[in-house]
Amino acid sequence: MTRKKRMIVAVSVAVLTVTVVAALLLLRKKPAAFEPERVTKAVATEQGMAEFIKVKLFFLSETSAYMRPVQREVEVPEIREELYRKFVSLLLAGDSEHITPAPGGTQLRSLFYLDSKKMLVLDFNERLNRDFPSGSTAELQFIYFLVDNLCYNFREIEKVQFLVDGNESKTLSGHIDLENPFYPDFSWLKDE
């Protein structure tokens, strides 16, 4: 085989390889956005009826690299941001059979939704930075635990920004830059 033919074969193989890899990455199945199911229940209050939604909370487990779903019902308050607050509180409270990747004592100080940016801003207490374990994996697990759960359950949220004690924080434990908002990466989720 001549040198020219070998070069053509090598280039063809390289182009084919790049095309196959790109196609696999683009066609990778991601979970579709989940629309929480609305459930109306009678409760013993002056209002008589309260509206609830079914949500999927995804938690880490010791047996899988993916976050696994747990279904819960959350009462829908009049103010949408209060629903987000209840949802984040459920996430931080955890589940007895799964791992919550947040240091004990981590609390949400405040949150607000920027409709024009489709972004939710979460402000945590100082314990998040002070007690956070070291390592980029721990930081990524915490970030995508919150971002993926919020963006999966609430279509209007497209990205999440993190604050600590009311201020922008450079990192949680020195690895992942927190100065920009995070978009979801649903490859962390295993929807069963």
N, C-alpha and C positions, 0 to 999 in steps of 0.2 A: 504494500500500500504506500502510495506516495505521501510526501509530507503534507501536501495540500489537502488530500482526501482525509488524512488523520485529523487535520485542523478542522475541517468541515464536520466530521463525526463528533469531535470533542465539543465544538460549539453547539451542535444540534442536541447532544446529550445534556449539556448545561442548560440550554433554553428549555428543554423538556422537563428537567428536574425542577427548575424555578417555577415553571407553569404549574406542575403538579402540586408543589408545596403551597403556592399561592392559592390554588383552587381549594385545597384542603383547609387552609386557614379561613378562607371566605365562606366556605360551606359548613363550617363547624356549627353544630346545632347549639343554639343558645335558648334558654327558657324564654318563652313569650312573657310579656308583661302580664301580671296577674291582676285581674280586676276583683277587688274584694266583694264578696257576696253580701248583700244587705239582708238583714234578718230583723223583723219587727217582733218585739216581745212585750208582753204585759208585765209591768213592774208595779210594786206597791208605792207609788209616789203620787203627788198631786197631779202630775201631768198624765198619769195613767198608762201611757205607752212610751217606750224608749226604743230608739233605733240602735241596732248593733250591726257591726260588719264582721265577717269572718276574714281573718288574715292568716298568712303563713309566716311564721317566724323561723328563720333558718339559723341553726346552731352547729357548732363544731362538735365532733365526736372523736373518741380515741380510736375508733375502728375505721375511720375514713378521712381522706384528705379533703373531702367536700363537706359543705354545710348541708345538713339535713333538715327538712321542714317539720314543723310542729304547728298544728292549727289551734287558733285561739279566737275568741270573740271579744270585741272591744266596743264599748258603748260610744256612740257618735255624739260628741258635744256640739253645741251651736257654733263654736269657733273652731275652724279647721286646724289651727296650730295646736289647740289642746288635744286633738286626736293624735297629732304627731308626737306630742309630749307623752301621752299615754302609751303609745306604741314603743317609743324609745325606753320608757320605764319598764315595760314588759321585757324588752331585750336585755336591759341591764340587770333585771331581777333574775334572769336565767331560767333554766329548766333543770330539774334534778338529774335527768339522764344525759345531759349534754354539757358541753363546755362553753362558757361565756368568756370571750377573750378580753376582759376588762379587769383592771385591778379592783379588789374589794374596796368599797367606799367611794367608787367613782359615781358622781351624780351629775345630772344635767342641770346646769344653772338656769339656762334660758335657751330659747330657740326662736328663730323667725324665718319666715318664708319670703323670698324675694320673687314675686310673680314675674317681673320683667326678665329675670335671669333664669327662672325655673330652678332656683337653687334654695336649698334648706341650709341654714347656718346653725350649727350645734355648738353651744358654749358649755364646756364641762368645768367642774371644780378643779382646783390645783392638784388634787390627789392623782388625777390622771397622769400628769407629768412626773410628780414626785415618786409614785409607786409603780410606774410602768416598768415591766421587765425589759432587759436589754435584748436586742436582736431585731433585724429587719423583718424576719418572719412574724414575730409577735406584733410588730407595728402593722404589717400588711393584713394580718388576720383581724385585728381590731378595726382598721379602716374599712375593709370590705365587708366585715360583719355588719357594720352600720349602713354603709352606702348601699350595698346590694339589697339588704332587707328593706330599706326605705324606698329605693327606686323600683324594686319589684312590686311592692304593695301599693304604691301611690304614683300613678302615671305622671302626675303634674310635677313630680320631683325628678329632675334630670341629672342633678349633681349636688354634692354635699361639701360644705366648707366647715372646717373644724377650728374652734377657738378654745383656749384654756384660760380660765379665770378672767374672761372678758377681753383677752388679748390674742392677737395672732401668735402662734407658737411655731418656731422653726421646725422642730421635730418632736416626737414623743420620747424617743430614747437615743437620738443621734443618727438615725439612718434615713428615714423617709421624709421628704420635704412636705410640710403641711401648709405652705404659704399659698398654694393654689387649690381650688376645689377639685374633688374627685368625682369622676364619672363611674358608673357601675361596671363591674367585670363579672358577668354572670357565670363565668367558667368556674367560680368558687362554689356554685350552688348545684345540688343534686336534687331535682324536684321529682319526688316519687308519687 
